[in-house]
Amino acid sequence: MGDQQDEGGLTMNNLLSEVQGALDKFKLEDDGPPGDYYSPYANLEKAAVLQEARCFHDPTAVRENPRKCCTVIAQLLHLTNTG
């Protein structure tokens, strides 16, 4: 089972390296404890996120720009969880 590829051509090793690369982007640069990461949503403004959420009033926005919609949903979830 080790290096078998699925129909997308993605191996487990490739997936792990992609995840590690994503984690490295958010690693803190100072001399904090190892394993400390900052949230990419740490400095969100509630009003700005709510303004961006207006894109859901347009029925074609989700089909035309799904990446932006996913980002807005993630920001809304972060604000819901953090207060």
VENWO-V39456 format. One record per backbone hydrogen bond with DSSP energy under -1.0 kcal/mol. CO is the residue of the C=O (numbers start at 0). NH is the residue of the N-H. If there is no record, write none. Layout:
CO & NH
CO & NH
This chain:
0 & 3
5 & 8
10 & 14
11 & 15
12 & 16
13 & 17
14 & 18
15 & 19
16 & 20
17 & 21
18 & 22
19 & 23
20 & 24
25 & 37
32 & 35
35 & 27
38 & 41
40 & 43
44 & 48
45 & 49
46 & 50
47 & 51
48 & 52
50 & 53
51 & 54
52 & 55
53 & 56
57 & 60
59 & 63
60 & 64
64 & 68
65 & 69
66 & 70
67 & 71
68 & 72
69 & 73
70 & 74
71 & 75
72 & 76
73 & 77
74 & 78
75 & 79
76 & 80
77 & 81
78 & 82
